[in-house]
């Protein structure tokens, strides 16, 4: 697991990249929780019954690009949300490219008390004491954030 914090100077920039730009759009949304003067919970599971048979996507979750405008609409305004928790996952074709024993990779984004904590997680096909499954993803995330110019610090 990798734990990162977004510095106070970078909060606005990170939230803009998350909610207004396309940087995370190819990730799948597993869930989102927004706590304001009301609470919103989004289950990212794709309702395939709403698609015509010849247009059913080959994935189980909605893409962040599909949910991003909705999430942004909920939180825009003068009052900051109390907390936001977003769980994104790497699409399965990308998972297979990173490690043969990986079944899923997750980026957990938590905005709470005016700060952002980001953690990574991995699910393995077969349990192993080898840490290369999560290590591959940690390297992927730090490289991805660096390319996207997302400034972070390693959390302690």
C-alpha positions as CSV (number, residue, x, y, z in Angstrom):
1,X,0.0,0.0,0.0
2,X,1.1,3.5,-0.8
3,X,-0.2,6.4,1.2
4,X,0.1,9.9,-0.2
5,X,-1.1,13.3,1.0
6,X,-1.8,16.3,-1.2
7,X,-0.3,19.3,0.3
8,X,-2.5,22.3,1.3
9,X,-1.0,24.4,-1.5
10,X,-2.1,21.7,-4.0
11,X,-5.7,20.9,-2.7
12,X,-7.4,23.2,-5.2
13,X,-5.3,22.0,-8.1
14,X,-5.8,18.4,-7.3
15,X,-9.6,18.8,-6.9
16,X,-9.7,20.6,-10.2
17,X,-7.8,17.8,-12.0
18,X,-10.1,15.2,-10.4
19,X,-13.4,16.9,-11.0
20,X,-12.9,19.1,-14.1
21,X,-10.2,17.5,-16.2
22,X,-9.9,14.2,-17.9
23,X,-6.9,12.9,-16.0
24,X,-8.7,10.1,-14.2
25,X,-11.5,9.5,-16.8
26,X,-10.4,6.0,-17.9
27,X,-10.5,4.7,-14.3
28,X,-13.6,2.8,-13.2
29,X,-15.6,4.2,-10.3
30,X,-16.2,1.6,-7.7
31,X,-17.9,4.0,-5.2
32,X,-18.2,7.5,-4.1
33,X,-19.5,9.0,-0.8
34,X,-20.1,12.7,-0.4
35,X,-21.0,14.2,3.0
36,X,-22.5,17.7,3.0
37,X,-25.8,19.0,4.4
38,X,-27.0,15.7,2.9
39,X,-25.2,12.5,2.1
40,X,-24.8,11.0,-1.3
41,X,-23.6,7.5,-2.0
42,X,-22.8,6.3,-5.5
43,X,-22.4,2.6,-6.3
44,X,-20.4,2.5,-9.5
45,X,-21.8,-0.9,-10.6
46,X,-22.9,-0.7,-14.2
47,X,-26.5,-1.5,-14.8
48,X,-26.2,-3.5,-18.0
49,X,-29.9,-4.1,-18.2
50,X,-30.3,-0.5,-19.5
51,X,-28.2,-1.1,-22.6
52,X,-29.4,-2.7,-25.9
53,X,-28.0,-6.2,-26.2
54,X,-25.5,-5.1,-29.0
55,X,-24.2,-2.2,-26.9
56,X,-23.5,-3.9,-23.5
57,X,-20.0,-2.7,-22.3
58,X,-17.4,-5.3,-21.4
59,X,-16.9,-3.9,-17.9
60,X,-18.8,-4.0,-14.6
61,X,-18.3,-0.5,-13.4
62,X,-19.0,3.0,-14.8
63,X,-16.0,5.1,-15.9
64,X,-15.0,8.1,-13.9
65,X,-15.7,10.2,-17.0
66,X,-19.4,9.2,-16.8
67,X,-19.7,10.0,-13.1
68,X,-17.4,13.0,-12.8
69,X,-20.0,15.6,-14.0
70,X,-22.5,14.3,-11.5
71,X,-20.1,14.3,-8.6
72,X,-19.0,17.8,-9.5
73,X,-22.6,19.0,-9.6
74,X,-23.1,17.7,-6.1
75,X,-20.1,19.4,-4.5
76,X,-19.9,22.7,-6.4
77,X,-21.0,25.7,-4.5
78,X,-20.0,28.0,-1.7
79,X,-20.0,25.4,1.1
80,X,-17.2,22.7,1.1
81,X,-18.3,19.1,1.6
82,X,-17.5,17.7,5.0
83,X,-15.9,14.7,3.3
84,X,-15.6,13.0,0.0
85,X,-14.5,9.4,-0.5
86,X,-13.9,8.1,-4.0
87,X,-12.7,4.6,-4.9
88,X,-11.4,4.2,-8.4
89,X,-10.1,1.1,-10.0
90,X,-7.8,0.4,-12.9
91,X,-9.6,-1.1,-15.9
92,X,-9.1,-4.9,-16.2
93,X,-7.0,-4.7,-19.4
94,X,-4.6,-2.4,-17.6
95,X,-4.5,-4.6,-14.6
96,X,-3.4,-7.5,-16.7
97,X,-0.6,-5.4,-18.2
98,X,0.9,-4.6,-14.7
99,X,1.1,-8.0,-13.0
100,X,-0.1,-11.5,-13.9
101,X,-1.3,-12.3,-10.3
102,X,-3.3,-9.0,-9.9
103,X,-7.1,-9.2,-10.1
104,X,-7.8,-5.5,-9.3
105,X,-6.0,-2.3,-8.4
106,X,-7.6,0.6,-6.4
107,X,-6.9,4.3,-5.8
108,X,-8.8,5.5,-2.7
109,X,-9.2,9.3,-2.5
110,X,-10.3,10.7,0.8
111,X,-11.0,14.4,1.4
112,X,-11.6,15.1,5.0
113,X,-10.8,17.9,7.5
114,X,-9.4,20.1,4.7
115,X,-6.8,17.6,3.5
116,X,-6.6,14.8,0.9
117,X,-5.2,11.3,1.6
118,X,-4.7,8.9,-1.3
119,X,-4.0,5.2,-0.7
120,X,-3.5,2.4,-3.1
121,X,-4.6,-1.2,-2.8
122,X,-4.4,-4.4,-4.8
123,X,-6.3,-7.7,-5.0
124,X,-4.5,-10.8,-6.0
125,X,-5.8,-13.8,-7.9
126,X,-3.8,-16.2,-5.7
127,X,-2.5,-15.1,-2.2
128,X,1.2,-14.5,-2.1
129,X,3.7,-13.1,0.4
130,X,5.4,-11.5,-2.6
131,X,4.7,-7.7,-2.6
132,X,5.3,-7.2,-6.3
133,X,1.6,-7.0,-7.1
134,X,1.1,-3.8,-5.0
135,X,4.6,-2.7,-5.8
136,X,3.9,-2.6,-9.5
137,X,0.8,-0.5,-8.9
138,X,2.5,1.9,-6.5
139,X,5.1,2.5,-9.2
140,X,2.4,3.0,-11.8
141,X,0.5,5.5,-9.6
142,X,3.6,7.6,-8.7
143,X,4.6,7.7,-12.3
144,X,1.1,8.6,-13.4
145,X,0.8,11.4,-10.8
146,X,4.2,12.8,-11.8
147,X,3.2,12.9,-15.5
148,X,-0.1,14.6,-14.5
149,X,1.8,17.1,-12.4
150,X,0.0,16.1,-9.3
151,X,2.2,17.1,-6.4
152,X,2.1,14.9,-3.3
153,X,4.0,13.9,-0.3
154,X,4.5,10.4,1.1
155,X,2.3,10.0,4.2
156,X,3.9,8.8,7.4
